[in-house]
Amino acid sequence: MELERERLERGWSEAELNRVKTFWEITQRELDDSKREVRNKESSAESAEERHQLEIKVHLFTCLLCIILLALNLKFRN
């Protein structure tokens, strides 16, 4: 009777250990997936910021070029 009870307790302990181990592995994979997703979003945000900065520079250059051309046009008119 005592031996049977110990076997049952041991079986329950092993099952519980397996459940905890499985839970840990699943949680660890989910954490890794979340970290990967954050890295990807950060990379996308950095790329978008770089494109935006380039667009600003192009726009400013275009504006500056227009101002220079207008100034030259006014100079040659007079």
Secondary structure as UniProt FT lines:
FT   HELIX           2..77
//
